[in-house]
Amino acid sequence: MAIVTIKNDTCTAQVDSMGAQLLSMRFNGREYLWQRDERWWGRTSPILFPIVGNIRNGEVMSEQGPCRMKQHGVARNYEHRVVDVASDGTSVTFELCDSSETREQYPYAFRLNMTYALVGEATLAQTFSVTNTGSVTLPFSVGGHPAFNIPVEGTDEAFDEYDFTFAEPWHAECPKIVEGGLADPTDTFVVLDDVDTLPLTRSCFDYDTMVFSHVPGNTVSLSGRRSGHGVRVDFPGFDYLGVWSMAPDAPFVAIEPWTGHATLTTEDDVLEHKEGITLLAPGATDKRTFTITAF
C-alpha cells in the first residue's frame, strides 16, 4: 500500500493505492476533502466500478453468468498498482486488472486505470479509463464519490449556510431510495422547481441520497454564503449525479458523478438491462473525466 502525493505551486493532492482513493485536496493551505472519521464514514472518495449503488439482493445476472457484488462494486476494495507518475509530479496513474478473486464477483476481464492530475492552480481532474481486455462485451458503470468538508477548513460556517448552485434554473425530481438501497422512480420528491440554487439542509437527505439526472451543463458548485469558499464539480459524460451525507450530523457532503445508478425498483435483474449501463466492445476503451475546482 502506498500514498502518492501530487502537487503544484498552489494545490496538493494525495491518493491511496488501496482503492486508488483520493485522500486529500489542499488549495492555498485549506483542506477541502473529508478526512475519514469512523464516527460517520471511514472513506473519503472511493471509486465506483463496475456498478454504482446497490443491485437487488447483491446479485444480478449477466451474459457471463451471475454477478455478486456489494454496494458500488469491486474496485474500491483492492490494491491498485502505480503505473505512472508525471516527471513534474502533477499527476499519477493507477491500474487494476481482473483477477480470480474479482471474477468470482464480476466474471469479466478488464483493465481500470485511474489518473489524478492537477490542472491549473486549483483544479484536480479524475479520469476513469476502462479497457475491455476480454473477448465478450463488457457491461459496467463508473462513478466518483468525493466527499467535502462542511465547513471548509479554516472557516466556521454551519451546514445550513451552504448552497448548491446549478448552471441555470431547472426542475429536478429525485427518486426515493428504498429498502435494499434501490431507487424507486415511481416515488419521487421535488428538489428544485425552476430555480438554480438549493440551500443545503439536513432534510435534503431524508431519503438518503439525492439522485439527479441530466444536470444542466453537467456542473454544480457547493459554497459557503459567508466565506465564499467551496468547490465546483464539472462532469461531462456523466449523466447522473448523487449527492449524499451521513445522517444525522456528518460534517461532509459527497458530490458524486455517475454514469449509472442503483438498480431501479422497476428494473429486472439483468446487468445489461440496467439504465445507464455502458456496453464496451472487446479491445475498446471508455474514458470519462470529471474535475474538482477549489475556491
Secondary structure, 3 states (H helix, E strand, C coil): CCEEEEECCCEEEEEECECCEEEEEEECCEECECCCECCCECCCCCCEECCCCCCHHHEEEECCEEEECCCCECHHHCECEEEEECCCCCEEEEEEECCHHHHHHCCCCCEEEEEEEEECCCEEEEEEEEECCCCCCEEECCECCCEEECCCCCCCCCHHHEEEEEEEEEEEEEEEECHHHCEEEEEEEEEEEEEEEEECCHHHHCCCEEEEECCHHHEEEEEECCCCCEEEEECCCCCEEEEECCCCCCCEEEEEEECCCCCECCCCCEHHHCCCCEEECCCCEEEEEEEEEEC
